[in-house]
Amino acid sequence: MNQPLSPDLRVDPQSLREADPAELAWAVIAPAYDAVSFYDGPEALAESMRALTPGQRALLALHWCVAEVSNGGFDGFFTNPSGLLATEAVEGFRRIGATEAADLVARALEVFAERPPTGEPENPEFDEYEDAVAFDAYDERYDPLQERFFALLDAEIYPKAAAYVRGHPDQFVR
C-alpha cells in the first residue's frame, strides 16, 4: 500500500527576494514551523519532520535553538520540549556552514549533561553552599559558550543561513 505524499511545505519563489538574512531564514521555514510539533513527544516530532527537506529541517532546528537560547539560554533550549531538536540543531548549523555555532551548541550539550542537580531544602542531601559552588563552576563553563553564540547570530549564523537558502532554493521554494 502506498503512503500518501507528504505536504509540500516549501514557499513561493518570491520569498527569496527578502534581503534581510534573518527574515529570509524565517520566511522559508514559516510553513514548516506550523507543521512540526515537539509537544507530543519524540515520535510525533520525527513523524512531522519527515515532510521537510534537509534544508528545512536544518533551518527549523536552528531557528528553535536561536529562539530558545535568546529567551532562556542554552538551559532554556535543552529543558524545553524544543530541546528535542538539539542534535538536529547541531547538524543544521553544520549543514549551513556555521561550524563554530555547531561546535558551541555541541559543547553546551556536553556541559549541560554535567549540570548539577537543583537542590531542594526538603532534600536531606541539600547543601545550599555546595549547590551554589557547583552552579558557579557550571556557569563558568557555560556562560562563555552562550556569549559567543550570541555574538555569532548576526555575524555568522543568519548570513550563512541566507547563503544556504540562496544556494539551495530547491530545498525551500516550489
C-alpha positions as CSV (number, residue, x, y, z in Angstrom):
1,M,0.0,0.0,0.0
2,N,1.4,3.4,-1.0
3,Q,1.7,6.1,1.6
4,P,0.1,9.5,0.8
5,L,2.6,12.1,-0.3
6,S,3.7,14.5,2.4
7,P,2.5,18.1,2.0
8,D,5.0,20.3,0.2
9,L,6.0,22.9,2.8
10,R,8.2,24.9,0.6
11,V,7.4,28.5,-0.1
12,D,6.7,30.7,-3.1
13,P,9.8,31.8,-5.0
14,Q,9.1,35.4,-4.2
15,S,10.3,34.6,-0.6
16,L,13.9,34.7,-2.0
17,R,13.5,38.5,-2.6
18,E,13.9,39.1,1.2
19,A,17.1,41.0,1.7
20,D,17.5,40.7,5.5
21,P,19.2,37.3,6.2
22,A,17.3,36.6,9.4
23,E,14.0,37.4,7.7
24,L,14.8,35.2,4.8
25,A,15.7,32.3,7.1
26,W,12.4,32.7,8.8
27,A,10.3,33.2,5.6
28,V,11.4,29.9,4.1
29,I,10.5,27.8,7.2
30,A,7.3,29.5,8.3
31,P,5.1,26.7,6.9
32,A,7.3,24.1,8.5
33,Y,7.2,25.9,11.8
34,D,3.4,25.5,11.9
35,A,3.5,21.9,10.7
36,V,6.0,20.5,13.2
37,S,5.2,19.8,16.8
38,F,7.6,18.6,19.6
39,Y,4.9,18.9,22.2
40,D,3.6,15.4,21.5
41,G,7.0,13.7,22.1
42,P,9.9,12.5,20.0
43,E,8.0,10.1,17.9
44,A,5.5,12.7,16.8
45,L,8.3,15.1,16.1
46,A,10.2,12.6,14.0
47,E,7.0,11.9,12.0
48,S,6.2,15.6,11.4
49,M,9.9,16.3,10.4
50,R,9.7,13.7,7.6
51,A,7.7,16.1,5.5
52,L,10.6,18.6,5.5
53,T,13.6,18.8,3.1
54,P,17.0,18.6,4.7
55,G,17.4,22.3,4.4
56,Q,14.0,23.0,6.1
57,R,15.0,20.6,8.9
58,A,18.2,22.4,9.4
59,L,16.8,25.9,9.4
60,L,13.8,24.9,11.6
61,A,16.1,23.3,14.2
62,L,18.5,26.2,14.2
63,H,15.6,28.7,14.4
64,W,14.3,26.9,17.6
65,C,17.8,26.8,19.0
66,V,18.3,30.5,18.4
67,A,14.9,31.5,19.7
68,E,15.1,29.4,22.9
69,V,18.7,30.4,23.7
70,S,17.8,34.0,23.1
71,N,14.9,33.6,25.6
72,G,16.4,31.4,28.3
73,G,19.9,30.5,27.4
74,F,21.1,27.0,26.5
75,D,19.4,25.7,29.6
76,G,16.1,27.0,28.3
77,F,16.6,25.3,25.0
78,F,17.7,22.0,26.4
79,T,15.0,21.8,29.1
80,N,12.0,22.9,26.9
81,P,10.3,20.5,24.5
82,S,12.2,22.2,21.7
83,G,15.3,20.7,23.2
84,L,14.3,17.5,21.3
85,L,15.9,19.4,18.3
86,A,19.3,19.9,19.9
87,T,21.1,17.3,17.9
88,E,19.3,18.4,14.8
89,A,20.3,22.0,15.5
90,V,24.0,21.0,15.7
91,E,23.6,19.2,12.3
92,G,21.7,22.2,11.0
93,F,24.4,24.6,11.9
94,R,27.0,22.3,10.2
95,R,24.8,22.0,7.1
96,I,24.7,25.7,6.5
97,G,28.4,26.1,7.2
98,A,28.1,27.7,10.7
99,T,30.6,25.3,12.2
100,E,31.5,27.5,15.2
101,A,27.9,27.7,16.2
102,A,27.6,23.9,15.8
103,D,30.6,23.4,18.0
104,L,29.2,25.8,20.6
105,V,25.9,24.0,20.8
106,A,27.6,20.6,20.9
107,R,29.9,21.8,23.8
108,A,26.9,23.4,25.6
109,L,25.2,20.0,25.4
110,E,28.2,18.3,27.0
111,V,28.3,20.9,29.8
112,F,24.6,20.6,30.3
113,A,24.9,16.8,30.7
114,E,27.1,17.6,33.7
115,R,24.7,20.2,35.2
116,P,24.5,19.8,38.9
117,P,21.1,18.8,40.2
118,T,18.9,21.6,41.6
119,G,18.9,21.3,45.4
120,E,15.7,21.5,47.3
121,P,15.6,22.3,51.1
122,E,13.3,19.3,51.6
123,N,16.1,17.0,50.3
124,P,18.2,15.6,53.2
125,E,21.3,16.0,51.0
126,F,20.6,19.6,50.2
127,D,23.5,21.9,50.9
128,E,22.9,25.4,49.8
129,Y,26.6,26.3,49.8
130,E,27.7,23.2,47.8
131,D,24.9,23.8,45.3
132,A,25.9,27.4,44.8
133,V,29.6,26.4,44.3
134,A,28.5,23.6,41.8
135,F,26.4,26.1,39.9
136,D,29.1,28.7,39.9
137,A,31.5,26.2,38.3
138,Y,28.8,25.2,35.8
139,D,28.1,28.8,34.9
140,E,31.9,29.5,34.4
141,R,31.9,26.8,31.7
142,Y,28.5,27.6,30.2
143,D,28.3,31.4,30.1
144,P,31.1,31.9,27.7
145,L,29.5,29.5,25.2
146,Q,26.3,31.4,25.3
147,E,28.0,34.8,25.0
148,R,30.0,33.6,21.9
149,F,26.8,32.1,20.4
150,F,25.0,35.4,20.7
151,A,27.9,37.2,19.0
152,L,27.6,34.8,16.0
153,L,23.9,35.5,15.3
154,D,24.2,38.5,13.0
155,A,27.8,38.0,12.1
156,E,27.7,34.4,11.0
157,I,24.5,32.4,11.6
158,Y,22.0,34.4,9.7
159,P,24.3,35.3,6.8
160,K,25.2,31.6,6.4
161,A,21.6,30.6,6.7
162,A,20.6,33.1,3.9
163,A,23.5,32.0,1.7
164,Y,22.4,28.3,2.2
165,V,18.9,29.2,1.2
166,R,20.0,31.1,-1.9
167,G,22.4,28.3,-2.8
168,H,19.8,25.5,-2.4
169,P,16.5,27.1,-3.5
170,D,15.0,23.7,-4.4
171,Q,15.0,22.9,-0.7
172,F,12.9,25.9,0.2
173,V,10.8,27.1,-2.8
174,R,8.3,25.3,-5.0
